[in-house]
C-alpha cells in the first residue's frame, strides 16, 4: 500500500493521471503449484521404477496420470489465477495515463512482498535434479536397464522433489520485495519520457 502510494505520488508529480484499479485473483496457483509438482515427482518416479515389471495397463495409467497432471498445471499456470474459486484475494493495480489519447507505450512492472522458505537457487537445483532423475528412470523403463540405474534415478528424482515440496509462497517476509528494481526502472523511464 505504501509502495503504491509512493508510485502514485511520483507519477502525479510527473503530470500523469493516476487511478487505482482493484481486482480479485486466486493465490492458489502461486502458493501451491510448485509444492504440488514436488509431490507428483516421487509418484511418477515410483511409476517409472516399477513400470518394467508390470502390465500394459499400468503403463497406460502412468501416461494418463501424466496427461492429467499436464492439464492441471496448464490450468494452474493460466486462467486459474483469475477464475479459480479457492484462496481468493484482492489486489490493486495502479494505472497511470498521460493525456486523453490511447497509450502508444506501456511501461509495466509489479511489486509485492512474498516469502518462500526455499531459496531460488535451491528450487532451480531441485527442478534440475527432478528432471535428471525422471529422465534416468524413463531410460531405465524403456531399456529395461539395471536395477541400480532405476534406483539411482528414483533417489535423484526424490531428492530433487524435496525443495519443490517445501516451496510454498507466503506473505511472511523480512522486508524483501519482488521486482522493486523493475518498479524503479518504470518510474525512471516515466520521468525520462515526461
C-alpha positions as CSV (number, residue, x, y, z in Angstrom):
1,X,0.0,0.0,0.0
2,X,2.8,2.4,0.9
3,X,4.7,1.4,-2.3
4,X,1.5,2.1,-4.4
5,X,1.0,5.5,-2.7
6,X,4.7,6.4,-3.4
7,X,4.4,5.4,-7.1
8,X,1.2,7.4,-7.4
9,X,2.8,10.5,-5.9
10,X,5.8,10.2,-8.2
11,X,3.6,9.8,-11.3
12,X,1.2,12.5,-10.3
13,X,4.2,14.9,-9.9
14,X,5.1,14.0,-13.5
15,X,1.7,15.2,-14.7
16,X,0.2,11.8,-15.2
17,X,-3.4,10.9,-14.4
18,X,-3.3,8.0,-11.8
19,X,-6.2,5.7,-11.0
20,X,-6.4,2.6,-8.7
21,X,-8.0,-0.5,-10.3
22,X,-9.0,-3.2,-7.8
23,X,-9.1,-6.8,-8.9
24,X,-9.6,-10.3,-7.5
25,X,-7.4,-13.3,-8.1
26,X,-6.7,-16.8,-6.7
27,X,-3.5,-17.2,-4.7
28,X,-3.7,-21.0,-5.0
29,X,-1.5,-21.4,-8.2
30,X,1.2,-19.1,-7.0
31,X,1.3,-20.5,-3.5
32,X,0.8,-24.3,-4.2
33,X,1.7,-25.2,-7.8
34,X,5.4,-25.8,-7.1
35,X,4.7,-27.9,-4.0
36,X,2.1,-29.9,-6.0
37,X,4.7,-30.5,-8.7
38,X,7.1,-31.6,-6.0
39,X,4.6,-34.2,-4.7
40,X,4.0,-35.5,-8.2
41,X,7.7,-36.1,-8.9
42,X,8.1,-39.1,-6.5
43,X,4.8,-40.6,-7.7
44,X,5.9,-40.5,-11.3
45,X,9.4,-41.7,-10.3
46,X,7.9,-44.7,-8.5
47,X,5.7,-45.4,-11.5
48,X,8.7,-45.4,-13.8
49,X,10.7,-47.6,-11.4
50,X,8.0,-50.3,-11.3
51,X,7.0,-49.9,-14.9
52,X,9.2,-52.6,-16.4
53,X,7.8,-55.3,-14.2
54,X,4.1,-54.5,-14.6
55,X,1.4,-54.8,-17.2
56,X,0.5,-52.5,-20.1
57,X,-2.5,-51.3,-18.0
58,X,-0.1,-49.8,-15.6
59,X,1.8,-48.1,-18.4
60,X,-1.5,-46.7,-19.7
61,X,-2.3,-45.4,-16.3
62,X,1.0,-43.7,-15.9
63,X,0.6,-41.9,-19.2
64,X,-3.0,-40.9,-18.3
65,X,-1.8,-39.6,-15.0
66,X,1.0,-37.6,-16.8
67,X,-1.6,-36.1,-19.2
68,X,-3.9,-35.2,-16.3
69,X,-1.0,-33.5,-14.4
70,X,-0.1,-31.6,-17.6
71,X,-3.7,-30.4,-18.0
72,X,-3.8,-29.4,-14.3
73,X,-0.6,-27.4,-14.4
74,X,-1.6,-25.8,-17.7
75,X,-4.8,-24.6,-16.0
76,X,-2.9,-23.5,-12.8
77,X,-0.4,-21.6,-15.0
78,X,-3.1,-19.9,-17.0
79,X,-6.7,-18.8,-16.3
80,X,-6.8,-20.3,-12.7
81,X,-5.3,-17.1,-11.3
82,X,-8.4,-15.2,-12.3
83,X,-11.2,-17.8,-12.1
84,X,-10.3,-20.4,-9.5
85,X,-12.6,-20.1,-6.5
86,X,-10.1,-21.2,-4.0
87,X,-7.9,-18.8,-2.0
88,X,-9.4,-15.7,-3.4
89,X,-7.6,-12.4,-2.6
90,X,-7.8,-8.8,-3.6
91,X,-5.2,-6.6,-5.2
92,X,-4.9,-3.2,-6.7
93,X,-3.3,-2.1,-9.9
94,X,-2.1,1.4,-10.3
95,X,-2.9,2.7,-13.7
96,X,-1.2,5.9,-15.0
97,X,-2.1,7.5,-18.3
98,X,-0.8,10.8,-19.8
99,X,-3.4,12.7,-21.8
100,X,-6.7,11.6,-23.3
101,X,-5.4,9.6,-26.3
102,X,-4.7,5.9,-26.4
103,X,-1.3,4.9,-25.0
104,X,1.3,4.0,-27.5
105,X,3.9,2.8,-25.0
106,X,3.1,0.7,-21.9
107,X,5.5,0.6,-19.0
108,X,4.6,-2.2,-16.7
109,X,6.1,-3.6,-13.5
110,X,4.8,-5.2,-10.4
111,X,5.8,-5.0,-6.8
112,X,4.8,-7.3,-4.0
113,X,6.3,-8.8,-0.9
114,X,6.4,-12.5,-0.6
115,X,8.3,-15.2,1.3
116,X,9.5,-18.7,0.4
117,X,11.3,-21.0,2.8
118,X,13.5,-22.3,0.0
119,X,15.8,-20.0,-1.9
120,X,15.6,-19.7,-5.7
121,X,18.9,-21.5,-6.4
122,X,17.8,-24.5,-4.3
123,X,14.5,-24.6,-6.2
124,X,16.3,-24.5,-9.5
125,X,18.6,-27.3,-8.4
126,X,15.5,-29.2,-7.3
127,X,13.9,-28.9,-10.7
128,X,17.2,-30.0,-12.4
129,X,17.6,-33.0,-10.1
130,X,14.0,-34.0,-10.5
131,X,14.2,-33.8,-14.3
132,X,17.5,-35.7,-14.4
133,X,16.1,-38.4,-12.1
134,X,12.9,-38.8,-14.2
135,X,14.9,-39.0,-17.4
136,X,17.2,-41.7,-15.9
137,X,14.0,-43.5,-14.8
138,X,12.5,-43.2,-18.2
139,X,15.6,-44.6,-19.8
140,X,15.6,-47.4,-17.3
141,X,11.9,-48.2,-18.0
142,X,12.3,-48.1,-21.8
143,X,15.6,-50.1,-21.9
144,X,14.9,-52.5,-19.0
145,X,18.3,-51.4,-17.7
146,X,19.9,-52.5,-14.4
147,X,18.0,-52.2,-11.1
148,X,20.9,-50.0,-9.8
149,X,20.2,-47.4,-12.6
150,X,16.5,-47.4,-11.7
151,X,17.1,-47.0,-8.0
152,X,19.7,-44.2,-8.7
153,X,17.2,-42.3,-10.8
154,X,14.5,-42.8,-8.2
155,X,16.7,-41.4,-5.4
156,X,17.8,-38.4,-7.6
157,X,14.2,-37.5,-8.5
158,X,13.0,-37.8,-4.9
159,X,15.9,-35.7,-3.6
160,X,15.2,-33.0,-6.2
161,X,11.5,-33.1,-5.3
162,X,12.1,-32.1,-1.6
163,X,12.9,-28.4,-2.2
164,X,9.9,-28.2,-4.6
165,X,7.5,-29.7,-2.0
166,X,8.8,-27.1,0.5
167,X,8.4,-24.1,-1.9
168,X,5.2,-22.7,-0.6
169,X,4.8,-19.0,-1.3
170,X,3.5,-16.9,1.6
171,X,3.5,-13.3,2.9
172,X,5.8,-13.7,5.9
173,X,8.7,-11.8,4.6
174,X,11.5,-9.9,6.2
175,X,11.3,-6.7,4.1
176,X,12.1,-8.4,0.8
177,X,10.3,-7.1,-2.3
178,X,9.6,-8.8,-5.6
179,X,10.6,-6.7,-8.6
180,X,11.2,-3.4,-6.7
181,X,14.0,-2.7,-9.2
182,X,11.5,-3.1,-12.1
183,X,9.2,-0.6,-10.5
184,X,12.1,1.8,-10.0
185,X,13.0,1.4,-13.7
186,X,9.5,2.1,-14.8
187,X,9.3,5.3,-12.6
188,X,12.6,6.4,-14.0
189,X,11.5,5.7,-17.6
190,X,8.3,7.6,-17.0
191,X,10.3,10.6,-15.8
192,X,12.5,10.5,-18.9
193,X,9.6,10.5,-21.3
194,X,7.6,13.1,-19.4
